[in-house]
Amino acid sequence: MKLHILKITDRDDETSDPMYYTIKGLRDRVLTDWYDVWETMPTEEMREKLKTDDEYMIDWLSDWDYNVEVILTITEKDL
């Protein structure tokens, strides 16, 4: 098992503080806080892809001018 720590930065606002999430934490934030607010024409298909596809979620955030990068990967060996 791997646990990735992601750093999220807003490309439109260089003064904003970066945010840090796990994939699960980021997915929860996207689906509960951002998706319904940002998406002008939300679809159930899009929501399902955001729930299951990490790459799609990162691309979706990139389309909203957020940069997502893995800054740390923790494996079972590291624990």
C-alpha positions, 0 to 999 in steps of 0.5 A: 500500500502507498499513501501519497501526500499531494500539494495543491496550489492555485495558479491564479492566486500566487499569494494563497497558501498551498493545501495538502491532502491525501488522494482520499482527502482530496477526493472528499473535498472535491466531491463535497465542497468544490464540484457542485459549486464550480461545475456549471453543468454537473453530470452523474457520469462526471461525478462517478469518474471523480469518485474512481479515477485519480488521474481524471480528478487531477486533470479536472483540478488542473482545468480549474487552474490548480496545480497538483503534485505528489510531494511525499509517498509513504509505503508500508516499509516506511512505517 
